Amino acid sequence: MTKTVQKNIRYLDLRDLEEYFEAMGEKRFRAKQVYEWLWQKQAMSFADMTNLSKELRQKLGEEFTLPSLHIDTTQYSADGTVKNRFKTWDGHLVEGVLIPTASRHTACISSQVGCSLSCKFCATGYMERKRNLDFDEIYDEVVLINQQSEKTYNKKLSNIVFMGMGEPLLNYKNVLRAIERITSPDGLAMSPKRITVSTAGVSKQIKQLGDDRVKFKLALSLHAANDIKRHEIMPINDSNNIKSLVDALNYFYKQTKNEITFEYILFKNFNDSLNDADELIKIYRQVPADLINIIEYNPIDFAKFEKPDEEKVEAFIDYLGKNRVNARLRRSRGKDIDAACGQLANKD
């Protein structure tokens, strides 16, 4: 006789659980108890569900699985940043980072195991994409980093950025379902306004975000302000050129009125001239963007790029400011533990 394949219990919504308990002759309120354990009390096993009888917990364990992420290794930076390597139920490794500052505690989380986009400046881009993370695994990243923030700094997470490993919009359904659970009153109840999804630029999916009337913020990793240069460092530009991205961002804003940010890493003698700044200004003026984050480049083993000197960075930002562009320099955190922007690669 073939054994029935157990289903992940977190794939069931509250109504599914109610129907399950009624079918087995249990009271409906058991469903709410289990649902609270799964999403509010963050149970990592059926044994944790202490207000259920031992028999009922055993029955759930026979019929369902409760796969959960766990922390494999943790590294602490001199600047207070904490990098975690998480292990999935099937042995894959992904990274997530806690970035504490005076005003906010941010979780930088991953959406895929590896990445398929091969951006030339990003360590994750040199990895193979193994699989998408499920929505409950993304949720677990936030839960574990929040617990870490409370334990280490006595503060809850204030913000979440999807800027870790992978392209969130190529794992669209799981990312949106994870955000639904993170923002739901019967989940983590975080405000969607405190969540930013960062994309390398998938025009079709940016428009889909608009159609889905999402409530979170969107960041576009631009990094070069013309198609020739962007193609050189980001192969995705072949199928998603700058014009298509400008059109998609305008559509997204028209549908949602949500905040849009541009991300722009400065590379020495590549995209750091005042001519590059002029091209960036032109794009900024075509989109109702709130901000351009100018990001320090963090060198990685595989790439030829270098960081410009401070004078060049300041001149670039000053020029943007003089042209009425809202730009700020985002200083990198956690460089000493390879936790900074573009450095996540599951290194020991």
NORSULWO-V17054 format. One record per pair of residues at least 24 apart in sequence whose ideal C-beta (glycine too) atoms are under 6 Angstrom apart, sorted by sequence separation. I is the first residue (numbers start at 1). J is the second residue. If there is no record, write none. Layout:
# NORSULWO-V17054
i=I j=J
i=I j=J
This chain:
# NORSULWO-V17054
i=44 j=68
i=192 j=216
i=262 j=289
i=10 j=38
i=264 j=292
i=168 j=197
i=260 j=289
i=169 j=199
i=261 j=291
i=262 j=292
i=263 j=293
i=264 j=294
i=265 j=295
i=267 j=297
i=259 j=290
i=109 j=141
i=261 j=293
i=265 j=297
i=167 j=200
i=169 j=202
i=172 j=205
i=294 j=327
i=298 j=332
i=107 j=142
i=159 j=194
i=160 j=195
i=161 j=196
i=162 j=197
i=163 j=198
i=201 j=236
i=253 j=288
i=291 j=326
i=292 j=327
i=294 j=329
i=295 j=330
i=162 j=198
i=169 j=205
i=200 j=236
i=272 j=308
i=296 j=332
i=203 j=240
i=293 j=330
i=298 j=335
i=92 j=130
i=107 j=145
i=249 j=287
i=267 j=305
i=268 j=306
i=132 j=171
i=135 j=174
i=139 j=178
i=201 j=240
i=277 j=316
i=134 j=174
i=138 j=178
i=142 j=182
i=222 j=262
i=246 j=286
i=268 j=308
i=272 j=312
i=124 j=165
i=203 j=244
i=207 j=248
i=210 j=251
i=217 j=258
i=223 j=264
i=246 j=287
i=284 j=325
i=132 j=174
i=135 j=177
i=139 j=181
i=203 j=245
i=206 j=248
i=210 j=252
i=217 j=259
i=218 j=260
i=219 j=261
i=220 j=262
i=221 j=263
i=222 j=264
i=223 j=265
i=266 j=308
i=277 j=319
i=281 j=323
i=298 j=340
i=135 j=178
i=209 j=252
i=277 j=320
i=298 j=341
i=105 j=149
i=201 j=245
i=207 j=251
i=219 j=263
i=272 j=316
i=281 j=325
i=298 j=342
i=96 j=141
i=203 j=248
i=210 j=255
i=274 j=319
i=298 j=343
i=206 j=252
i=210 j=256
i=295 j=341
i=98 j=145
i=224 j=271
i=266 j=313
i=96 j=145
i=98 j=148
i=105 j=155
i=107 j=157
i=117 j=167
i=98 j=149
i=111 j=162
i=115 j=166
i=105 j=157
i=100 j=153
i=105 j=158
i=106 j=159
i=107 j=160
i=108 j=161
i=226 j=279
i=104 j=158
i=110 j=164
i=112 j=166
i=225 j=279
i=9 j=64
i=104 j=159
i=106 j=161
i=108 j=163
i=109 j=164
i=110 j=165
i=111 j=166
i=225 j=280
i=108 j=164
i=110 j=166
i=7 j=64
i=8 j=65
i=9 j=66
i=111 j=168
i=6 j=64
i=225 j=283
i=6 j=65
i=112 j=171
i=111 j=171
i=111 j=175
i=69 j=137
i=96 j=164
i=69 j=140
i=94 j=165
i=68 j=140
i=117 j=200
i=42 j=143
i=121 j=233
i=120 j=233
i=119 j=234
i=118 j=235
i=117 j=236
i=10 j=136
i=39 j=187
i=126 j=302
i=123 j=300
i=165 j=344
i=164 j=344
i=121 j=303
i=120 j=303
i=121 j=305
i=122 j=342
i=123 j=343
i=124 j=344
i=121 j=342
i=124 j=345
i=123 j=345
i=99 j=333
i=97 j=339
i=95 j=344
i=81 j=333
i=81 j=334
i=93 j=346
i=79 j=333
i=83 j=337
i=83 j=339
i=77 j=334
i=78 j=336
i=81 j=339
i=77 j=336
i=77 j=337
i=75 j=337
